Amino acid sequence: MSKFSSYNFSGQRALIRVDFNVPLNDKFDVTDDTRIRAAIPTIRKILDDGGSVILMSHLGRPKDGPTEKYSLKHLVVPLRRLLPGATLLFVKDCIGDEAQELARSLQKGEILLLENLRFHKEEEKGDKVFAEQLAKLGDVFVNDAFGTAHRAHASTTVIAQFFTPDKKMFGLLMENEVASAEKVLHNSQKPFTAIIGGAKVSDKILILENLLDKATDIIIGGAMAYTFEKAQGGNIGKSLCEEDKIDTAKELLAKAEAKGVCIHLPSDSLIANKFANDAETSTAPSNNIPDDWMGLDIGVNACEQFCNVIMHSKTILWNGPMGVFEMEKFQHGTRCVASAVAESTQKGAYSLVGGGDSVSAVNQFGFAGKVSYISTGGGAMLEYFEGKTLPGIAAIQS
Ligand code: AMP
């Protein structure tokens, strides 16, 4: 049993760093409560044990202190709905006398939600005094915010030093995130296919480099594929290309060959005469795109080519769309890949999907329940797969 699951929180005030950075509309309604729901099992376990909970999070990127738009008070109603029967209090400053007093007098089964941590600039600066003030609010520190684990902020990392090793731990969400990432990175069954897509090679170089030592196959889709095509002498028309990354692409291809990793580039592309949903479209080999046209999705042959590789995989990691999936005309490739990942998972493969756009695609196309794990952390997940040590994780483990 994990440290969190075996811990008895009875009579303890658990200070939980959650990631409640959720989207709000103009009326301050939460439009997607996935991140709130993801934290509920951790909160429930503590309350069921007979403990109390203090929740702290950031929301958005407030620049000038307290701002209505970024107030966590907007989360009180959805939280009460998701935690029926529990008493939920809110305090309008995450530090100070009122927060101290409310935290001190919390009864078992009660929850205190703190106002946005980033209303204090000390949070992002990783200020030690601020972290210590937060630490005083709880007896135990639980980090359940994988989405911010790559930041050395006061509430994610610095705070951990004020708790002894037995009084700091991951929550259930964080445990699952770490376990699924570890399974893919260090314990993968082969063939292991990484599907990397999206806009820029520059954002994905480090993850590609690291995966060369882990994966057997790497599928490259999305706009970044065209930099690789150009690196091999292809004509890519007006498709997106990072000229200054052509040499990097060449080096990656050479390294892959030396290591015996198979790189799959889309054999053909769905091309368009402009970047718009009402563009004229056609198909062309990805290395022979006419001058005034651009590749905005993988083509039908590439779909088959990629699906074949995915169906023969035992481990799958997916980050980044295959095309401009926000436009209906160019979402076929991403949908095909999502469907193949789901089907391969059904056949027994382990699949991990991460990164904002691939997660939205999986949700949008209805495959969310059909993959093994969907990571809640975009940037954190990328850094984990780049092989970096995440400060939020290291602080708990030290
Ligand atoms: P990223 O944030 O790097 O994962 O990139 C995601 C973005 O890449 C999405 O907004 C896609 O619309 C965009 N994208 C994917 N394929 C293409 C393409 N062929 N041309 C232009 N943009 C693309």
Residues whose N, C-alpha, C, O or C-beta is under 5 A from the ligand:
A	BS01	AMP	G197 G198 A199 K200 G222 A223 L240 G295 L296 D297 G320 P321 M322 G323 V324 F325 D357
